[in-house]
Amino acid sequence: MSTGALGQTARIGLFAAAALLIAVLPRFVSDFRASELAYVAIFTIAILGLNVLTGYTGQISLGHGAFMTIGGYTTAVLVVDHGVRDLWTIPLAGLVAGAAGFLFGVPALRLSGLYLALATFGVAVALPAVVRKAEGLTGGSRGLQLFGLDSYTGKGFEPVEVLGRSLSFNDWLYYLSWTIAGVLFVLAWLVLRGETGRAFRALRDSEVAAASSGVNPAAYKTLAFSLSALYAGVAGSLYALASTFVTPGTFPVTLSLTLLIGAVVAGLGSLWGVLAGAVFVQFLPVWIDRLSGVEAAPDWVQRVSKEPGIPSVIYGAALIFLLLLLPGGVGGLVQRLGGLTRGR
Amino acid sequence: MAEFLQQVVSGLSSGGIYAGLALAISLIYRATGVINFAQGEMAMFTTYIAWALTEHHGWSYWPAVAFTLLAAFVGGVAVERLIVRPVQGVSVLAVVIVTLGIFVLLNGLATAIWGGAQQSFPPGRPFPVRSFDVGGVVFSLQDILTVATSLALVACLFGFFRFTKAGLGMRAAAFNPAASRLVGVRVGWMIAGGWGLAAVLGAVAGLLAASSLGSFDPNLMRPVLLYAFAAAVLGGLDSPLGAVVGGLVLGVALNLLGTYVDFIGADLRLPSALAIILVVLLVRPAGLLGRASVGRV
């Protein structure tokens, strides 16, 4: 966190201003844009989680999409097969993913640096196959359809009554996601500024020094893994609600890489940077797509921007350039990661 | 029994492909202590180059392959010098992130240039479709030549490292960069050359993977990369011989598991590879043939 010149009051003021802006934004944008902005909130939550683990505790995860998958399927299975009201499944999805994070975190204690990167990458690549195989639970390749179900608030298209006001379905998703993102943002801030956050950062910077100062590495690393997975699980749950269905393709292998890209971009500015990271990963494809209609853009730009692979090209180039041009300076994320290398 | 032997041979064939990519990963790990997550996508990209030359530019197969291998070498050197080298000093994980950037970039680039659709890789090339019947066991020529190519490649590489001056320089640069520099080895270029060689190995693995499947798309190497990781970890990340042995063992093991264990079938091959990675890393991180690393605190 950039403690710097920003005082406590200023930071709370900033948060209030951001909250206010987010609260009134749907009045000024189209319904469709509101649903895109809901995805920004969802990515914010997932990237916050990844940042707690990778940015603050120095444990790399290339497979955070896996925890989103677990959260998303928890919600879908409960809503579709058991008729549980969708709102209740959101915390449950967080808890299930958190438990999965704990279970993965325990063996991960023995892996550091590159080995952890390998193992988590493997989880990301292999999980869709497991989801397809567990057909009885997950619906296999067909997935699970939420659209039109009674236990699904708004059924995917109807207006939703909230506090006596009627919101369009997309506005409802927007407010739901941003409310949860706001709560989790404050939670992350509170956790990271206190004793736990100090322990996380101490582990990241030097595990040996942290341990000799009385920080229990095993306990805090598994805590970071669980907390981070909980965030991803909540994000996955909202992702499922926003998509109106889940299939193995809803959570592709590249989702984990997308989150990492978001976290690297986010590194530019502490916890607040997460918002920038989430906006970047959600809107980059949209902006590129829009370029093809801009008259002022050169012909080749208009032509190229229609190609399907171009967003990936920019994502990849962004990752490379951020690390090349700001070595050690990407919001300190890289420096934080630097603490890992010694443990290899 | 005949079926068992057939499965072993076809397992060796896919194992040869894993071994090629695993060897590439192991070479780079040994020289620089990092893992190139883009190794598979680089191989996919070079496969597209070979395909585009034959399909769109009227080249015949073998010249296209030769050009592709050359392009792979140049590409590998360029990636090391321009992209990886500058972040090498920052941290190992900065390199991981940069290689993931290359991964995403190349995948997008291939899709943008050649489209995301399946392309058929002309059958019969590079190896004619033919099979032999040896006492009731049918071996396909494709499988046998795939294994033979992988083994020949390993032999060439061994010869290169053992008997040539450049090979000696590369070994020296990896073993002790400071001392090598003192005796006049150009360590930087040796490491870049290592990345070039790794890219060539990957390119061969990509071509073999495409021709054994008969078709390919931009995601050709994604599963192969995980198998190659599993092979390299199984054999010991820092052991090139281990990578080859690991690849062949993994290919055969996955094939036999897929054939004889109904639950695994074709669906759970990737998760099985992941399980192998996790078990080896947790139980014996040095793998079968690697050296146990000793950390200093």
Chai-1 contact restraints between the chains, C-beta under 6 A:
chainA,res_idxA,chainB,res_idxB,connection_type,confidence,min_distance_angstrom,max_distance_angstrom,comment,restraint_id
A,I60,B,L93,contact,1.0,0.0,6.0,A-B,restraint_1
A,P107,B,L282,contact,1.0,0.0,6.0,A-B,restraint_2
A,R110,B,L282,contact,1.0,0.0,6.0,A-B,restraint_3
A,L111,B,L281,contact,1.0,0.0,6.0,A-B,restraint_4
A,L114,B,I35,contact,1.0,0.0,6.0,A-B,restraint_5
A,Y115,B,L281,contact,1.0,0.0,6.0,A-B,restraint_6
A,A117,B,V96,contact,1.0,0.0,6.0,A-B,restraint_7
A,L118,B,F229,contact,1.0,0.0,6.0,A-B,restraint_8
A,A119,B,L278,contact,1.0,0.0,6.0,A-B,restraint_9
A,G122,B,L226,contact,1.0,0.0,6.0,A-B,restraint_10
A,G122,B,L274,contact,1.0,0.0,6.0,A-B,restraint_11
A,G122,B,I277,contact,1.0,0.0,6.0,A-B,restraint_12
A,V125,B,L226,contact,1.0,0.0,6.0,A-B,restraint_13
A,A126,B,L270,contact,1.0,0.0,6.0,A-B,restraint_14
A,A126,B,P271,contact,1.0,0.0,6.0,A-B,restraint_15
A,A126,B,L274,contact,1.0,0.0,6.0,A-B,restraint_16
A,A129,B,D267,contact,1.0,0.0,6.0,A-B,restraint_17
A,A129,B,L270,contact,1.0,0.0,6.0,A-B,restraint_18
A,A129,B,P271,contact,1.0,0.0,6.0,A-B,restraint_19
A,V130,B,P271,contact,1.0,0.0,6.0,A-B,restraint_20
A,K133,B,D267,contact,1.0,0.0,6.0,A-B,restraint_21
A,K133,B,L268,contact,1.0,0.0,6.0,A-B,restraint_22
A,V208,B,V297,contact,1.0,0.0,6.0,A-B,restraint_23
A,L257,B,V104,contact,1.0,0.0,6.0,A-B,restraint_24
A,E307,B,A112,contact,1.0,0.0,6.0,A-B,restraint_25
A,P308,B,T111,contact,1.0,0.0,6.0,A-B,restraint_26
A,G309,B,G108,contact,1.0,0.0,6.0,A-B,restraint_27
A,G309,B,T111,contact,1.0,0.0,6.0,A-B,restraint_28
A,G309,B,A112,contact,1.0,0.0,6.0,A-B,restraint_29
A,I310,B,A112,contact,1.0,0.0,6.0,A-B,restraint_30
A,S312,B,V104,contact,1.0,0.0,6.0,A-B,restraint_31
A,S312,B,N107,contact,1.0,0.0,6.0,A-B,restraint_32
A,S312,B,G108,contact,1.0,0.0,6.0,A-B,restraint_33
A,V313,B,L105,contact,1.0,0.0,6.0,A-B,restraint_34
A,V313,B,G108,contact,1.0,0.0,6.0,A-B,restraint_35
A,V313,B,L109,contact,1.0,0.0,6.0,A-B,restraint_36
A,Y315,B,V104,contact,1.0,0.0,6.0,A-B,restraint_37
A,G316,B,G101,contact,1.0,0.0,6.0,A-B,restraint_38
A,G316,B,V104,contact,1.0,0.0,6.0,A-B,restraint_39
A,G316,B,L105,contact,1.0,0.0,6.0,A-B,restraint_40
A,A317,B,L105,contact,1.0,0.0,6.0,A-B,restraint_41
A,L319,B,G101,contact,1.0,0.0,6.0,A-B,restraint_42
A,I320,B,I83,contact,1.0,0.0,6.0,A-B,restraint_43
A,I320,B,V98,contact,1.0,0.0,6.0,A-B,restraint_44
A,I320,B,G101,contact,1.0,0.0,6.0,A-B,restraint_45
A,L323,B,V87,contact,1.0,0.0,6.0,A-B,restraint_46
A,L323,B,A94,contact,1.0,0.0,6.0,A-B,restraint_47
A,L323,B,I97,contact,1.0,0.0,6.0,A-B,restraint_48
A,L323,B,V98,contact,1.0,0.0,6.0,A-B,restraint_49
A,L324,B,P86,contact,1.0,0.0,6.0,A-B,restraint_50
A,P327,B,V87,contact,1.0,0.0,6.0,A-B,restraint_51
A,P327,B,V90,contact,1.0,0.0,6.0,A-B,restraint_52
A,G328,B,V90,contact,1.0,0.0,6.0,A-B,restraint_53
A,V334,B,V90,contact,1.0,0.0,6.0,A-B,restraint_54
A,V334,B,A94,contact,1.0,0.0,6.0,A-B,restraint_55
A,L337,B,S91,contact,1.0,0.0,6.0,A-B,restraint_56
A,L337,B,L93,contact,1.0,0.0,6.0,A-B,restraint_57
A,G338,B,S91,contact,1.0,0.0,6.0,A-B,restraint_58
A,L340,B,L93,contact,1.0,0.0,6.0,A-B,restraint_59
A,T341,B,S91,contact,1.0,0.0,6.0,A-B,restraint_60
A,T341,B,V92,contact,1.0,0.0,6.0,A-B,restraint_61
